[in-house]
Amino acid sequence: MPRRPRSAAPATFFHVINRSVRKTPLFPRSHDYREFLGLLCEGLKRHPVRLLAFCIMSNHWHLVVGPVDPPQLSKLLHWVSTTHAVRLHLRRKTVGQGPVYQGRFKSHVIDSPDQLVRVCRYVERNALRARLVRRAQDWPWCSLAERLQTEPSLPLVTTPFLASQAWTEHVNAPLTVREQVAMRTPVPKTAETVESTPVPDPDPLDDGALVPRRLAGSVKGRKRRIRAA
């Protein structure tokens, strides 16, 4: 089936999600999370996109980006997803045995300031919602924790509000019924999506992640130096 033409939508904000095939864990250890953040950082240098928020979970990841043109967003996500899939296959020695990601990434347009705030909050409290941590900022692989670092690993676009204690408290506060309903409401997809196609031969890439297994118990994060309040 031919791929649909690229969307001609103007630059805007997007909530992006990509999940592993069959919900297989992608990041079994802290090393694998760090490696993926390094890969994402490299992707942002190759295909510059403004990153507002992110959360990396064991079998999927969220990004909040923009304003960005859909074709530029597609270039970034294609490079990150394909490169990550190649590296995983190299380490697992499973090249040619199927995709790592379940299909095309999901890219939902964010069309209002209120929705942008809700989505950033939803993304940054993902690990808290999954009961992996007691406080959202305790999950090392999200932008809320990243903003507390003296040496951030990703070029986050931030504002005084997002870096404030008030925002941290807002992220940790329970979602209201109205917010839960709003987050479950489908949002139109406007960014071009890129399918996770079978990976090519691994000639240009020689680094990879470890074979995933389910995370259990406490999560050991990166060694971090927290700024004084």
Sequence and secondary structure as in RCSB ss.txt:
>XXXX:A:sequence
MPRRPRSAAPATFFHVINRSVRKTPLFPRSHDYREFLGLLCEGLKRHPVRLLAFCIMSNHWHLVVGPVDPPQLSK
LLHWVSTTHAVRLHLRRKTVGQGPVYQGRFKSHVIDSPDQLVRVCRYVERNALRARLVRRAQDWPWCSLAERLQT
EPSLPLVTTPFLASQAWTEHVNAPLTVREQVAMRTPVPKTAETVESTPVPDPDPLDDGALVPRRLAGSVKGRKRR
IRAA
>XXXX:A:secstr
          SEEEEEEEEBGGG  S  SHHHHHHHHHHHHHHHHHS   EEEEEE SSEEEEEEEEE HHHHHH
HHHHHHHHHHHHHHHHHT TTS  SBSSS EEEEE SHHHHHHHHHHHHTHHHHTTS SSGGG TTBHHHHTTBS
S SS B   TTTTSHHHHHHHHS   HHHHHHHHS   B S          SSS            S        
B   
